[in-house]
Amino acid sequence: MNRHLIACEVFRDEFDAVAPADMPRTYLAQGLHRTPGKMPAAIQEVVDGLPATTDLTILGYGLCSNGVVGVHSRTTPMVMPRVHDCIAILLGSVGRYEAEMDACAGTYYITPGWAKYGTTSLSAYKNEYLPKYGEEDARYIVEECLKRYTRVALINHGVGDMALGRAHAKEFAATFGKRYEEIPGDLGYLRRLVRGPWDNGDFVAIPPGTAIDQTPFLGLYPISLP
């Protein structure tokens, strides 16, 4: 079976660790999550450009603030994880995510991928807000966004530049007065996503000609704090 993976770039190191070496991959910038209204078109462009020999398209995205809603493939089935966002994937299961949310709902999760490829509140503060607004206003913007968060948690799944991720998460926590913790990750969900089987409630299968909608995700644990 010829499979093609389309995923957010923050997953690059994780997918490179678990996917078959010969599986083609397309990674899209994590910054699309900051404008989820633009995500469907960006993903759709890649889907429409896949080779005719593709038998299955694998999406490395959750529902992601409806950032995948409307995406469809005319001729090829698609499969994706049945999650609201990627934290459940990185922790290994929706159940594990629920347990972490019950333990501390106000958690800002970090992986090496976010530190290396993406934008966090810390990197936005340092690279965007400080130069544009100055210290007082930049800190106010970020602290307003983080006021419901009490913990910064580094997900340690042993993949990627863990030293970079740890340093970023610790600096984040220290800069904004949050508690730092390190919690174990689990690559099992990602491994099953790229290798199968997909015949259980952890995945959503989208037939050719059918657009992704919210229905399969209803009733799942609520999305992370805004």
Summary of the structure (lengths in Angstrom):
residues: 226
radius of gyration: 17.7
end to end distance: 38.7
largest distance: 55.0
contacts: 717
relative contact order: 0.19
helix: 44%
strand: 17%
